[in-house]
Amino acid sequence: MLRKMLNLHPNLTSPEETQFFRMAEPFGLPGYNNFVMNNPVIKRHREIDGVSEEEFRKILAKSDSRMNLCARYMRFFMQRRKPTARRWFDKSPQNVYGAPMIMARPGPKLIHIYRDPVDVVSSLRIGKVVKVESLIGACNYWNEAADIMFTMKRAYPKRVMEISYEDFVRNPLAGLESITRFLGEAFDPAWFEGITAREISHRDGGVLSPDEIAEVEHRCLPGRLRYGYAQSSEDGVI
């Protein structure tokens, strides 16, 4: 949702998820190269981006780091798909695991849009994009990202922005204005004319049982307290 809206800005563009910072294996080793070259999801994303496998192979061969690969890929994509844009961004949730590498260099900014973990875990259970059956695994999708971004926010307060999904969908124009201000870009409501956003909650939809909801709330309690989804008296002392 957010990526599609930001792509309407004349100066910004984003391809499909690259996931270049997802793998733990260092750049240049066979495991990393095999992942970015042969992962079926990433290959499908390149197809959507209009980047051939041969073109990507050449980009990868010229790169000497994840950041270099990302920048080369983005410049190639931007020139081909939206040459009028001046800046690129990447919406890859799994790249959160590479956030320290990204932020170690001057310039990049991170936007963390967070959501009630009950809805996140429910969405993973439904599995339209990523399907996770394990309740513990789904909770840690949320917990690990929340902890990493909390640390990044403390380390780089001026380069990390955190926004609530629930607040954003209730007033997307206000959210987009605050995001463009954070990015140092102009804002014109006309660029986003006709956009709509609808809050989707799975809490009462029967995706999770009452016992599972209680378990999610317990397992995600530190982050829920941090982001205002729980009260300090809930669940006793952490």
Secondary structure by P-SEA (a helix, b strand, c coil): caaaaaaacccccccccccccccccccccaaaaaaaaccaaaaaaaaaacccaaaaaaaaaacccaaaaaaaaaaaaaacccccccbbbbbcccccccccccccccbbbbbbbbccaaaaaaaaaaccccccccaaaaaaaaaaaaaaaaaaaaaccccbbbbbaaaaaacaaaaaaaaaaaacbbbbcccccbbbbbbbbccccccccaaaaaaaaaaaaaaaaaaccccccccccc
